[in-house]
């Protein structure tokens, strides 16, 4: 009940609230909403009625309370401490990290001497002095290790039921400490338990950890705690060692080189990463081995060594499920992890095993190639915007006679009102921010492709039927962007400011292309089965190049000529690139005979999704027929039937050998007819006698 506030009439009799009749001494629940808007009042009354009904129902069905299970003091204290760390230490560190990121962003825009930056700097230092005391940091690390050991003792089913914030905190505490107080990690024990737990969670095929954000937290722990400073990307150096060291080293937010004293990864942790997870478990002081009679320990001893390699490859594609602004830093971290793991012979064997797992490798490689294509396209879209604004503001000089359109931009900017110039400046700043991230990640993804294709087993997997067209398109799109007339659009002033090195990008693409050209070059063992397989592989890859929408007959030769001028590739590599270009041109000429087959083919020979002639038709559960390469490309992005939207897997596809034979015979017949017609035309043009009608 509520009473009315305000002056009372002295003549009115005061009625005590407890003796007041209904609706006189105070409003009822219904009357409380009488003056409200009708729709709102109805909604509130309905909610109130539901609440009262549910309370009455609960009271009527109430049962005698069962005694709650009592836990011992240590168990209770363990979980209360876990919650306290979550709500206190971890939350404050995360808040401070976010504030530091904002501070660096402002410092980069307005300068380190700006009053806002100085105030934020002072506030951040005070926070670090209070929050990152040595005793508190050491205790948080120790407790995180205990929680990690407890998680390792759980079964897979129990681990799935564990709140994922527990895993986030186990990874988050050492990650934050490595960023702000790396010396604390260097004086702690080797973290074998965390590496074993991360390998177990990220490498499980049945997804022990379902949240992509939690998986990213585990990957961040690997990056911060196990990678040497030389393996990290310089864009993260500003975080190392807290605000005082970062500003002293980076000049207010600029990227800076990271020193060994800034790294949280100890020699012991670095060694653990390039070894197996079983070795990590054996070397960790926190892992307690049970008696020989313990069945769980015996089973664990029988398990083979587990590599992180499959997990990090899969996570590169999994990063797509993170937020827009989280994808680029996540993939930069994963790329650094892959490079480091590649240095280990144990993990490199695992990479080769993944390449043999067709489905798993195709999923990873498809994401890698798609990301590279996207980044190149995004950079090529923003580079002309950067160039145009540099011309407007006089940063980039142009020849008025040779480039009148660019020169006009300068005149328009000078004559534009202040509001228009401000708008153009803001667009330029936005393009700058995105270009830095795109170019950094583009260079990293190209570096990954270059690294992985140096291995024969892995490079062979890149030219599988599901991937060769994507690989060909990626290579040709970069070559088109950085050679010939289109390369004029990417000439800007101060490219190093954006991490843009067109020579390096083109050289990386050239080295990738030559890896395949040399792998499939004619061998001295001509006539052997291996040589025949290489010839087929070269033909298939050359066909993929010729079929690409980016193909131009002179593109590969032009790229080789540009690389000769740059001087970054060996002469033997350039010769191999020339051979690949000739093979692609021959394939292009050969494929001209197949042009427009779709216009003449029976309708049931055509793929309903692409309207192209099918090569390997398969039937879907919905009854529709598609080409095998088309539907598998679709399944890489979405595991559904494109016609019924029902779940679909590779195993659900039904081969149609009879239809495949019919299509093959029809294509063979059409090619014979076209060759005959071409020969007849050539004979008539030379004045020879017309040939007899050709019969297949």
Buried (B, 14 or more C-beta within 10 A) or exposed (E): EEEEEEEEEEEEEEEEEEEEEEEEBBBEEEEBBEEEEEEEBEEBBEEBEEEEEEEEEEEEEEEEEEEEEEEEEEEEEBEEBBEEBBEEBBEBBEEBBEBBEEBBEBBBEEEBEBEEBEEBBEBBBEBBEEBBEEEBBBBBBEBBBBBBBBBBEEEEEEBBEBEBBBBBBBBBBBBBBBBBBBBBBBEBBBBBBBBBBBBBBBBBEEEBBEBBBBBBBBBBBBBBBBBBBEBBBBBBBBBBBBBEBBBEBBBBBBBBEBEEEBBBBBEBBBBBBBBBBBBBBEBBEBBEEEEEEEEEBEEBEEEEBBBBBBBBBBBBBBBBBBEEEBBBBBBBBBBBBBBBBBEBEBBBEBBBBBBEEBEBBBBBBBBBBBBBBBBBBBBBBBBBBBBBBBBBBEEBEBEEEEEEEBBBBBEEBEEBEEEEBEEBBEEBEEBBEBBBBBBBBBBBBBBBBBBBBEBEBBBBBBBBBBBBBBBBBBBBBBBBBBBBEEBEBBEBEEBEEBBBBBBBBBBBBBBBBBBBBBBBBEEEEEEEEEBEEBBEBBBBBBBBBBBBEBBBEEBBBBBBBBBEEEEBBEEEBBBBBBBBBEBBBBBBEBEEEBEEBBEEBEEEBBBBBBEBBBBBBBBBBEEBBBBBBBBBBBBBEEEEBBBEEEEBEBEBBEEBEEBBEBBEEBBEEBBEBBEBEEEBEEEEEEEEEEEEEEEE
